[in-house]
């Protein structure tokens, strides 16, 4: 394993996440711990977990973990957002592919660009966490 957590064996990461889930006293603590494990495995400074709600075409923030958590980060949990606010996420739900966008991409849409600038991020990656649920994770670097 690298010092920054990247390059870990996927089975070791899965094992860590499984142990985290099994040892968590409640759902919120479990989700936050899973977000932390994902962020550490990817070597990113933040990971958010969401649930897509197709009946309202929105996603809800379930958990967030960041190297330096702020009050705004903690307040973000529980918020809901329309998929139209981040059009690139439509591919995540319709095509079930990972989505990545970077601030320096000249083809980046205005809403995604504004979101990255608001977050102070250079890039964002999003992938489905489970095909049986509608949960997904976003990491920012």
Phi and psi in radians as a Rosetta constraint file:
Dihedral C 1 N 2 CA 2 C 2 CIRCULARHARMONIC -1.325 0.35
Dihedral N 2 CA 2 C 2 N 3 CIRCULARHARMONIC 2.795 0.35
Dihedral C 2 N 3 CA 3 C 3 CIRCULARHARMONIC -1.051 0.35
Dihedral N 3 CA 3 C 3 N 4 CIRCULARHARMONIC -0.543 0.35
Dihedral C 3 N 4 CA 4 C 4 CIRCULARHARMONIC -1.508 0.35
Dihedral N 4 CA 4 C 4 N 5 CIRCULARHARMONIC 0.044 0.35
Dihedral C 4 N 5 CA 5 C 5 CIRCULARHARMONIC 1.608 0.35
Dihedral N 5 CA 5 C 5 N 6 CIRCULARHARMONIC -0.197 0.35
Dihedral C 5 N 6 CA 6 C 6 CIRCULARHARMONIC -1.349 0.35
Dihedral N 6 CA 6 C 6 N 7 CIRCULARHARMONIC 2.739 0.35
Dihedral C 6 N 7 CA 7 C 7 CIRCULARHARMONIC 1.408 0.35
Dihedral N 7 CA 7 C 7 N 8 CIRCULARHARMONIC 0.207 0.35
Dihedral C 7 N 8 CA 8 C 8 CIRCULARHARMONIC -1.250 0.35
Dihedral N 8 CA 8 C 8 N 9 CIRCULARHARMONIC 2.614 0.35
Dihedral C 8 N 9 CA 9 C 9 CIRCULARHARMONIC -1.047 0.35
Dihedral N 9 CA 9 C 9 N 10 CIRCULARHARMONIC 2.232 0.35
Dihedral C 9 N 10 CA 10 C 10 CIRCULARHARMONIC -0.979 0.35
Dihedral N 10 CA 10 C 10 N 11 CIRCULARHARMONIC -0.591 0.35
Dihedral C 10 N 11 CA 11 C 11 CIRCULARHARMONIC -1.189 0.35
Dihedral N 11 CA 11 C 11 N 12 CIRCULARHARMONIC -0.600 0.35
Dihedral C 11 N 12 CA 12 C 12 CIRCULARHARMONIC -1.177 0.35
Dihedral N 12 CA 12 C 12 N 13 CIRCULARHARMONIC -0.698 0.35
Dihedral C 12 N 13 CA 13 C 13 CIRCULARHARMONIC -1.113 0.35
Dihedral N 13 CA 13 C 13 N 14 CIRCULARHARMONIC -0.798 0.35
Dihedral C 13 N 14 CA 14 C 14 CIRCULARHARMONIC -1.059 0.35
Dihedral N 14 CA 14 C 14 N 15 CIRCULARHARMONIC -0.690 0.35
Dihedral C 14 N 15 CA 15 C 15 CIRCULARHARMONIC -1.114 0.35
Dihedral N 15 CA 15 C 15 N 16 CIRCULARHARMONIC -0.791 0.35
Dihedral C 15 N 16 CA 16 C 16 CIRCULARHARMONIC -1.022 0.35
Dihedral N 16 CA 16 C 16 N 17 CIRCULARHARMONIC -0.780 0.35
Dihedral C 16 N 17 CA 17 C 17 CIRCULARHARMONIC -1.135 0.35
Dihedral N 17 CA 17 C 17 N 18 CIRCULARHARMONIC -0.737 0.35
Dihedral C 17 N 18 CA 18 C 18 CIRCULARHARMONIC -1.065 0.35
Dihedral N 18 CA 18 C 18 N 19 CIRCULARHARMONIC -0.774 0.35
Dihedral C 18 N 19 CA 19 C 19 CIRCULARHARMONIC -1.133 0.35
Dihedral N 19 CA 19 C 19 N 20 CIRCULARHARMONIC -0.635 0.35
Dihedral C 19 N 20 CA 20 C 20 CIRCULARHARMONIC -1.106 0.35
Dihedral N 20 CA 20 C 20 N 21 CIRCULARHARMONIC -0.796 0.35
Dihedral C 20 N 21 CA 21 C 21 CIRCULARHARMONIC -1.087 0.35
Dihedral N 21 CA 21 C 21 N 22 CIRCULARHARMONIC -0.805 0.35
Dihedral C 21 N 22 CA 22 C 22 CIRCULARHARMONIC -1.133 0.35
Dihedral N 22 CA 22 C 22 N 23 CIRCULARHARMONIC -0.560 0.35
Dihedral C 22 N 23 CA 23 C 23 CIRCULARHARMONIC -1.669 0.35
Dihedral N 23 CA 23 C 23 N 24 CIRCULARHARMONIC 0.057 0.35
Dihedral C 23 N 24 CA 24 C 24 CIRCULARHARMONIC -1.541 0.35
Dihedral N 24 CA 24 C 24 N 25 CIRCULARHARMONIC 2.345 0.35
Dihedral C 24 N 25 CA 25 C 25 CIRCULARHARMONIC -1.292 0.35
Dihedral N 25 CA 25 C 25 N 26 CIRCULARHARMONIC -0.402 0.35
Dihedral C 25 N 26 CA 26 C 26 CIRCULARHARMONIC -2.625 0.35
Dihedral N 26 CA 26 C 26 N 27 CIRCULARHARMONIC 2.923 0.35
Dihedral C 26 N 27 CA 27 C 27 CIRCULARHARMONIC -1.079 0.35
Dihedral N 27 CA 27 C 27 N 28 CIRCULARHARMONIC -0.784 0.35
Dihedral C 27 N 28 CA 28 C 28 CIRCULARHARMONIC -1.118 0.35
Dihedral N 28 CA 28 C 28 N 29 CIRCULARHARMONIC -0.750 0.35
Dihedral C 28 N 29 CA 29 C 29 CIRCULARHARMONIC -1.115 0.35
Dihedral N 29 CA 29 C 29 N 30 CIRCULARHARMONIC -0.682 0.35
Dihedral C 29 N 30 CA 30 C 30 CIRCULARHARMONIC -1.117 0.35
Dihedral N 30 CA 30 C 30 N 31 CIRCULARHARMONIC -0.807 0.35
Dihedral C 30 N 31 CA 31 C 31 CIRCULARHARMONIC -1.119 0.35
Dihedral N 31 CA 31 C 31 N 32 CIRCULARHARMONIC -0.714 0.35
Dihedral C 31 N 32 CA 32 C 32 CIRCULARHARMONIC -1.129 0.35
Dihedral N 32 CA 32 C 32 N 33 CIRCULARHARMONIC -0.714 0.35
Dihedral C 32 N 33 CA 33 C 33 CIRCULARHARMONIC -1.156 0.35
Dihedral N 33 CA 33 C 33 N 34 CIRCULARHARMONIC -0.677 0.35
Dihedral C 33 N 34 CA 34 C 34 CIRCULARHARMONIC -1.136 0.35
Dihedral N 34 CA 34 C 34 N 35 CIRCULARHARMONIC -0.754 0.35
Dihedral C 34 N 35 CA 35 C 35 CIRCULARHARMONIC -1.020 0.35
Dihedral N 35 CA 35 C 35 N 36 CIRCULARHARMONIC -0.709 0.35
Dihedral C 35 N 36 CA 36 C 36 CIRCULARHARMONIC -1.109 0.35
Dihedral N 36 CA 36 C 36 N 37 CIRCULARHARMONIC -0.807 0.35
Dihedral C 36 N 37 CA 37 C 37 CIRCULARHARMONIC -1.061 0.35
Dihedral N 37 CA 37 C 37 N 38 CIRCULARHARMONIC -0.709 0.35
Dihedral C 37 N 38 CA 38 C 38 CIRCULARHARMONIC -1.117 0.35
Dihedral N 38 CA 38 C 38 N 39 CIRCULARHARMONIC -0.815 0.35
Dihedral C 38 N 39 CA 39 C 39 CIRCULARHARMONIC -1.058 0.35
Dihedral N 39 CA 39 C 39 N 40 CIRCULARHARMONIC -0.767 0.35
Dihedral C 39 N 40 CA 40 C 40 CIRCULARHARMONIC -1.125 0.35
Dihedral N 40 CA 40 C 40 N 41 CIRCULARHARMONIC -0.718 0.35
Dihedral C 40 N 41 CA 41 C 41 CIRCULARHARMONIC -1.148 0.35
Dihedral N 41 CA 41 C 41 N 42 CIRCULARHARMONIC -0.603 0.35
Dihedral C 41 N 42 CA 42 C 42 CIRCULARHARMONIC -1.511 0.35
Dihedral N 42 CA 42 C 42 N 43 CIRCULARHARMONIC -0.246 0.35
Dihedral C 42 N 43 CA 43 C 43 CIRCULARHARMONIC 1.242 0.35
Dihedral N 43 CA 43 C 43 N 44 CIRCULARHARMONIC 0.617 0.35
Dihedral C 43 N 44 CA 44 C 44 CIRCULARHARMONIC -1.957 0.35
Dihedral N 44 CA 44 C 44 N 45 CIRCULARHARMONIC 2.859 0.35
Dihedral C 44 N 45 CA 45 C 45 CIRCULARHARMONIC -1.548 0.35
Dihedral N 45 CA 45 C 45 N 46 CIRCULARHARMONIC -0.141 0.35
Dihedral C 45 N 46 CA 46 C 46 CIRCULARHARMONIC -2.705 0.35
Dihedral N 46 CA 46 C 46 N 47 CIRCULARHARMONIC 2.574 0.35
Dihedral C 46 N 47 CA 47 C 47 CIRCULARHARMONIC -2.466 0.35
Dihedral N 47 CA 47 C 47 N 48 CIRCULARHARMONIC 2.307 0.35
Dihedral C 47 N 48 CA 48 C 48 CIRCULARHARMONIC -2.016 0.35
Dihedral N 48 CA 48 C 48 N 49 CIRCULARHARMONIC 2.534 0.35
Dihedral C 48 N 49 CA 49 C 49 CIRCULARHARMONIC -2.024 0.35
Dihedral N 49 CA 49 C 49 N 50 CIRCULARHARMONIC 2.385 0.35
Dihedral C 49 N 50 CA 50 C 50 CIRCULARHARMONIC -2.285 0.35
Dihedral N 50 CA 50 C 50 N 51 CIRCULARHARMONIC 2.829 0.35
Dihedral C 50 N 51 CA 51 C 51 CIRCULARHARMONIC -2.143 0.35
Dihedral N 51 CA 51 C 51 N 52 CIRCULARHARMONIC 2.238 0.35
Dihedral C 51 N 52 CA 52 C 52 CIRCULARHARMONIC -1.469 0.35
Dihedral N 52 CA 52 C 52 N 53 CIRCULARHARMONIC 2.342 0.35
Dihedral C 52 N 53 CA 53 C 53 CIRCULARHARMONIC -2.074 0.35
Dihedral N 53 CA 53 C 53 N 54 CIRCULARHARMONIC 1.636 0.35
Dihedral C 53 N 54 CA 54 C 54 CIRCULARHARMONIC -1.092 0.35
Dihedral N 54 CA 54 C 54 N 55 CIRCULARHARMONIC -0.510 0.35
Dihedral C 54 N 55 CA 55 C 55 CIRCULARHARMONIC -1.108 0.35
Dihedral N 55 CA 55 C 55 N 56 CIRCULARHARMONIC -0.468 0.35
Dihedral C 55 N 56 CA 56 C 56 CIRCULARHARMONIC -2.023 0.35
Dihedral N 56 CA 56 C 56 N 57 CIRCULARHARMONIC 0.031 0.35
Dihedral C 56 N 57 CA 57 C 57 CIRCULARHARMONIC 0.895 0.35
Dihedral N 57 CA 57 C 57 N 58 CIRCULARHARMONIC 0.838 0.35
Dihedral C 57 N 58 CA 58 C 58 CIRCULARHARMONIC -2.382 0.35
Dihedral N 58 CA 58 C 58 N 59 CIRCULARHARMONIC 2.909 0.35
Dihedral C 58 N 59 CA 59 C 59 CIRCULARHARMONIC -2.232 0.35
Dihedral N 59 CA 59 C 59 N 60 CIRCULARHARMONIC 2.573 0.35
Dihedral C 59 N 60 CA 60 C 60 CIRCULARHARMONIC -2.014 0.35
Dihedral N 60 CA 60 C 60 N 61 CIRCULARHARMONIC 2.381 0.35
Dihedral C 60 N 61 CA 61 C 61 CIRCULARHARMONIC -1.344 0.35
Dihedral N 61 CA 61 C 61 N 62 CIRCULARHARMONIC 2.028 0.35
Dihedral C 61 N 62 CA 62 C 62 CIRCULARHARMONIC -1.605 0.35
Dihedral N 62 CA 62 C 62 N 63 CIRCULARHARMONIC -0.647 0.35
Dihedral C 62 N 63 CA 63 C 63 CIRCULARHARMONIC -2.787 0.35
Dihedral N 63 CA 63 C 63 N 64 CIRCULARHARMONIC 2.735 0.35
Dihedral C 63 N 64 CA 64 C 64 CIRCULARHARMONIC -2.539 0.35
Dihedral N 64 CA 64 C 64 N 65 CIRCULARHARMONIC 2.498 0.35
Dihedral C 64 N 65 CA 65 C 65 CIRCULARHARMONIC -2.409 0.35
Dihedral N 65 CA 65 C 65 N 66 CIRCULARHARMONIC 2.365 0.35
Dihedral C 65 N 66 CA 66 C 66 CIRCULARHARMONIC -2.459 0.35
Dihedral N 66 CA 66 C 66 N 67 CIRCULARHARMONIC 2.688 0.35
Dihedral C 66 N 67 CA 67 C 67 CIRCULARHARMONIC -0.986 0.35
Dihedral N 67 CA 67 C 67 N 68 CIRCULARHARMONIC -0.744 0.35
Dihedral C 67 N 68 CA 68 C 68 CIRCULARHARMONIC -2.156 0.35
Dihedral N 68 CA 68 C 68 N 69 CIRCULARHARMONIC 1.665 0.35
Dihedral C 68 N 69 CA 69 C 69 CIRCULARHARMONIC -1.303 0.35
Dihedral N 69 CA 69 C 69 N 70 CIRCULARHARMONIC 2.353 0.35
Dihedral C 69 N 70 CA 70 C 70 CIRCULARHARMONIC -1.928 0.35
Dihedral N 70 CA 70 C 70 N 71 CIRCULARHARMONIC 2.965 0.35
Dihedral C 70 N 71 CA 71 C 71 CIRCULARHARMONIC -1.073 0.35
Dihedral N 71 CA 71 C 71 N 72 CIRCULARHARMONIC -0.633 0.35
Dihedral C 71 N 72 CA 72 C 72 CIRCULARHARMONIC -1.117 0.35
Dihedral N 72 CA 72 C 72 N 73 CIRCULARHARMONIC -0.666 0.35
Dihedral C 72 N 73 CA 73 C 73 CIRCULARHARMONIC -1.060 0.35
Dihedral N 73 CA 73 C 73 N 74 CIRCULARHARMONIC -0.850 0.35
Dihedral C 73 N 74 CA 74 C 74 CIRCULARHARMONIC -1.115 0.35
Dihedral N 74 CA 74 C 74 N 75 CIRCULARHARMONIC -0.653 0.35
Dihedral C 74 N 75 CA 75 C 75 CIRCULARHARMONIC -1.232 0.35
Dihedral N 75 CA 75 C 75 N 76 CIRCULARHARMONIC -0.374 0.35
Dihedral C 75 N 76 CA 76 C 76 CIRCULARHARMONIC -1.180 0.35
Dihedral N 76 CA 76 C 76 N 77 CIRCULARHARMONIC -0.555 0.35
Dihedral C 76 N 77 CA 77 C 77 CIRCULARHARMONIC -1.079 0.35
Dihedral N 77 CA 77 C 77 N 78 CIRCULARHARMONIC 2.261 0.35
Dihedral C 77 N 78 CA 78 C 78 CIRCULARHARMONIC 1.706 0.35
Dihedral N 78 CA 78 C 78 N 79 CIRCULARHARMONIC -0.234 0.35
Dihedral C 78 N 79 CA 79 C 79 CIRCULARHARMONIC -1.273 0.35
Dihedral N 79 CA 79 C 79 N 80 CIRCULARHARMONIC 2.697 0.35
Dihedral C 79 N 80 CA 80 C 80 CIRCULARHARMONIC -2.082 0.35
Dihedral N 80 CA 80 C 80 N 81 CIRCULARHARMONIC 2.563 0.35
Dihedral C 80 N 81 CA 81 C 81 CIRCULARHARMONIC -2.456 0.35
Dihedral N 81 CA 81 C 81 N 82 CIRCULARHARMONIC 2.423 0.35
Dihedral C 81 N 82 CA 82 C 82 CIRCULARHARMONIC -1.294 0.35
Dihedral N 82 CA 82 C 82 N 83 CIRCULARHARMONIC 2.476 0.35
Dihedral C 82 N 83 CA 83 C 83 CIRCULARHARMONIC -1.059 0.35
Dihedral N 83 CA 83 C 83 N 84 CIRCULARHARMONIC -0.522 0.35
Dihedral C 83 N 84 CA 84 C 84 CIRCULARHARMONIC -1.098 0.35
Dihedral N 84 CA 84 C 84 N 85 CIRCULARHARMONIC -0.325 0.35
Dihedral C 84 N 85 CA 85 C 85 CIRCULARHARMONIC -1.240 0.35
Dihedral N 85 CA 85 C 85 N 86 CIRCULARHARMONIC -0.445 0.35
Dihedral C 85 N 86 CA 86 C 86 CIRCULARHARMONIC -2.335 0.35
Dihedral N 86 CA 86 C 86 N 87 CIRCULARHARMONIC 1.378 0.35
Dihedral C 86 N 87 CA 87 C 87 CIRCULARHARMONIC -0.959 0.35
Dihedral N 87 CA 87 C 87 N 88 CIRCULARHARMONIC -0.508 0.35
Dihedral C 87 N 88 CA 88 C 88 CIRCULARHARMONIC -1.123 0.35
Dihedral N 88 CA 88 C 88 N 89 CIRCULARHARMONIC -0.394 0.35
Dihedral C 88 N 89 CA 89 C 89 CIRCULARHARMONIC -1.207 0.35
Dihedral N 89 CA 89 C 89 N 90 CIRCULARHARMONIC -0.334 0.35
Dihedral C 89 N 90 CA 90 C 90 CIRCULARHARMONIC -0.980 0.35
Dihedral N 90 CA 90 C 90 N 91 CIRCULARHARMONIC -0.679 0.35
Dihedral C 90 N 91 CA 91 C 91 CIRCULARHARMONIC -1.087 0.35
Dihedral N 91 CA 91 C 91 N 92 CIRCULARHARMONIC -0.616 0.35
Dihedral C 91 N 92 CA 92 C 92 CIRCULARHARMONIC -1.033 0.35
Dihedral N 92 CA 92 C 92 N 93 CIRCULARHARMONIC -0.757 0.35
Dihedral C 92 N 93 CA 93 C 93 CIRCULARHARMONIC -1.461 0.35
Dihedral N 93 CA 93 C 93 N 94 CIRCULARHARMONIC -0.705 0.35
Dihedral C 93 N 94 CA 94 C 94 CIRCULARHARMONIC -1.400 0.35
Dihedral N 94 CA 94 C 94 N 95 CIRCULARHARMONIC -0.773 0.35
Dihedral C 94 N 95 CA 95 C 95 CIRCULARHARMONIC -1.757 0.35
Dihedral N 95 CA 95 C 95 N 96 CIRCULARHARMONIC -0.185 0.35
Dihedral C 95 N 96 CA 96 C 96 CIRCULARHARMONIC 0.989 0.35
Dihedral N 96 CA 96 C 96 N 97 CIRCULARHARMONIC 0.787 0.35
Dihedral C 96 N 97 CA 97 C 97 CIRCULARHARMONIC -2.037 0.35
Dihedral N 97 CA 97 C 97 N 98 CIRCULARHARMONIC 2.749 0.35
Dihedral C 97 N 98 CA 98 C 98 CIRCULARHARMONIC -1.239 0.35
Dihedral N 98 CA 98 C 98 N 99 CIRCULARHARMONIC 2.530 0.35
Dihedral C 98 N 99 CA 99 C 99 CIRCULARHARMONIC -2.137 0.35
Dihedral N 99 CA 99 C 99 N 100 CIRCULARHARMONIC 2.285 0.35
Dihedral C 99 N 100 CA 100 C 100 CIRCULARHARMONIC -2.299 0.35
Dihedral N 100 CA 100 C 100 N 101 CIRCULARHARMONIC 2.413 0.35
Dihedral C 100 N 101 CA 101 C 101 CIRCULARHARMONIC -2.433 0.35
Dihedral N 101 CA 101 C 101 N 102 CIRCULARHARMONIC 2.625 0.35
Dihedral C 101 N 102 CA 102 C 102 CIRCULARHARMONIC -2.214 0.35
Dihedral N 102 CA 102 C 102 N 103 CIRCULARHARMONIC 2.532 0.35
Dihedral C 102 N 103 CA 103 C 103 CIRCULARHARMONIC -1.047 0.35
Dihedral N 103 CA 103 C 103 N 104 CIRCULARHARMONIC -0.569 0.35
Dihedral C 103 N 104 CA 104 C 104 CIRCULARHARMONIC -1.509 0.35
Dihedral N 104 CA 104 C 104 N 105 CIRCULARHARMONIC 0.125 0.35
Dihedral C 104 N 105 CA 105 C 105 CIRCULARHARMONIC -1.370 0.35
Dihedral N 105 CA 105 C 105 N 106 CIRCULARHARMONIC 2.056 0.35
Dihedral C 105 N 106 CA 106 C 106 CIRCULARHARMONIC -1.167 0.35
Dihedral N 106 CA 106 C 106 N 107 CIRCULARHARMONIC -0.298 0.35
Dihedral C 106 N 107 CA 107 C 107 CIRCULARHARMONIC -1.632 0.35
Dihedral N 107 CA 107 C 107 N 108 CIRCULARHARMONIC 0.028 0.35
Dihedral C 107 N 108 CA 108 C 108 CIRCULARHARMONIC -1.097 0.35
Dihedral N 108 CA 108 C 108 N 109 CIRCULARHARMONIC 2.327 0.35
Dihedral C 108 N 109 CA 109 C 109 CIRCULARHARMONIC -1.176 0.35
Dihedral N 109 CA 109 C 109 N 110 CIRCULARHARMONIC 2.753 0.35
Dihedral C 109 N 110 CA 110 C 110 CIRCULARHARMONIC -1.067 0.35
Dihedral N 110 CA 110 C 110 N 111 CIRCULARHARMONIC -0.705 0.35
Dihedral C 110 N 111 CA 111 C 111 CIRCULARHARMONIC -1.185 0.35
Dihedral N 111 CA 111 C 111 N 112 CIRCULARHARMONIC -0.740 0.35
Dihedral C 111 N 112 CA 112 C 112 CIRCULARHARMONIC -1.140 0.35
Dihedral N 112 CA 112 C 112 N 113 CIRCULARHARMONIC -0.711 0.35
Dihedral C 112 N 113 CA 113 C 113 CIRCULARHARMONIC -1.064 0.35
Dihedral N 113 CA 113 C 113 N 114 CIRCULARHARMONIC -0.810 0.35
Dihedral C 113 N 114 CA 114 C 114 CIRCULARHARMONIC -1.088 0.35
Dihedral N 114 CA 114 C 114 N 115 CIRCULARHARMONIC -0.673 0.35
Dihedral C 114 N 115 CA 115 C 115 CIRCULARHARMONIC -1.126 0.35
Dihedral N 115 CA 115 C 115 N 116 CIRCULARHARMONIC -0.824 0.35
Dihedral C 115 N 116 CA 116 C 116 CIRCULARHARMONIC -1.072 0.35
Dihedral N 116 CA 116 C 116 N 117 CIRCULARHARMONIC -0.734 0.35
Dihedral C 116 N 117 CA 117 C 117 CIRCULARHARMONIC -1.117 0.35
Dihedral N 117 CA 117 C 117 N 118 CIRCULARHARMONIC -0.717 0.35
Dihedral C 117 N 118 CA 118 C 118 CIRCULARHARMONIC -1.104 0.35
Dihedral N 118 CA 118 C 118 N 119 CIRCULARHARMONIC -0.673 0.35
Dihedral C 118 N 119 CA 119 C 119 CIRCULARHARMONIC -1.329 0.35
Dihedral N 119 CA 119 C 119 N 120 CIRCULARHARMONIC -0.281 0.35
Dihedral C 119 N 120 CA 120 C 120 CIRCULARHARMONIC 1.234 0.35
Dihedral N 120 CA 120 C 120 N 121 CIRCULARHARMONIC 0.552 0.35
Dihedral C 120 N 121 CA 121 C 121 CIRCULARHARMONIC -1.907 0.35
Dihedral N 121 CA 121 C 121 N 122 CIRCULARHARMONIC 2.627 0.35
Dihedral C 121 N 122 CA 122 C 122 CIRCULARHARMONIC -1.610 0.35
Dihedral N 122 CA 122 C 122 N 123 CIRCULARHARMONIC -0.404 0.35
Dihedral C 122 N 123 CA 123 C 123 CIRCULARHARMONIC -2.743 0.35
Dihedral N 123 CA 123 C 123 N 124 CIRCULARHARMONIC 2.793 0.35
Dihedral C 123 N 124 CA 124 C 124 CIRCULARHARMONIC -2.509 0.35
Dihedral N 124 CA 124 C 124 N 125 CIRCULARHARMONIC 2.390 0.35
Dihedral C 124 N 125 CA 125 C 125 CIRCULARHARMONIC -2.166 0.35
Dihedral N 125 CA 125 C 125 N 126 CIRCULARHARMONIC 2.429 0.35
Dihedral C 125 N 126 CA 126 C 126 CIRCULARHARMONIC -2.337 0.35
Dihedral N 126 CA 126 C 126 N 127 CIRCULARHARMONIC 2.376 0.35
Dihedral C 126 N 127 CA 127 C 127 CIRCULARHARMONIC -2.559 0.35
Dihedral N 127 CA 127 C 127 N 128 CIRCULARHARMONIC 2.760 0.35
Dihedral C 127 N 128 CA 128 C 128 CIRCULARHARMONIC -1.258 0.35
Dihedral N 128 CA 128 C 128 N 129 CIRCULARHARMONIC 2.408 0.35
Dihedral C 128 N 129 CA 129 C 129 CIRCULARHARMONIC -1.562 0.35
Dihedral N 129 CA 129 C 129 N 130 CIRCULARHARMONIC -0.605 0.35
Dihedral C 129 N 130 CA 130 C 130 CIRCULARHARMONIC -2.629 0.35
Dihedral N 130 CA 130 C 130 N 131 CIRCULARHARMONIC 2.401 0.35
Dihedral C 130 N 131 CA 131 C 131 CIRCULARHARMONIC -1.426 0.35
Dihedral N 131 CA 131 C 131 N 132 CIRCULARHARMONIC -0.333 0.35
Dihedral C 131 N 132 CA 132 C 132 CIRCULARHARMONIC -1.428 0.35
Dihedral N 132 CA 132 C 132 N 133 CIRCULARHARMONIC -0.411 0.35
Dihedral C 132 N 133 CA 133 C 133 CIRCULARHARMONIC -2.040 0.35
Dihedral N 133 CA 133 C 133 N 134 CIRCULARHARMONIC -3.131 0.35
Dihedral C 133 N 134 CA 134 C 134 CIRCULARHARMONIC -1.882 0.35
Dihedral N 134 CA 134 C 134 N 135 CIRCULARHARMONIC 0.482 0.35
Dihedral C 134 N 135 CA 135 C 135 CIRCULARHARMONIC -1.447 0.35
Dihedral N 135 CA 135 C 135 N 136 CIRCULARHARMONIC 2.568 0.35
Dihedral C 135 N 136 CA 136 C 136 CIRCULARHARMONIC -2.600 0.35
Dihedral N 136 CA 136 C 136 N 137 CIRCULARHARMONIC 2.840 0.35
Dihedral C 136 N 137 CA 137 C 137 CIRCULARHARMONIC -2.183 0.35
Dihedral N 137 CA 137 C 137 N 138 CIRCULARHARMONIC 2.533 0.35
Dihedral C 137 N 138 CA 138 C 138 CIRCULARHARMONIC -2.198 0.35
Dihedral N 138 CA 138 C 138 N 139 CIRCULARHARMONIC 2.300 0.35
Dihedral C 138 N 139 CA 139 C 139 CIRCULARHARMONIC -2.073 0.35
Dihedral N 139 CA 139 C 139 N 140 CIRCULARHARMONIC 2.550 0.35
Dihedral C 139 N 140 CA 140 C 140 CIRCULARHARMONIC -2.208 0.35
Dihedral N 140 CA 140 C 140 N 141 CIRCULARHARMONIC 2.524 0.35
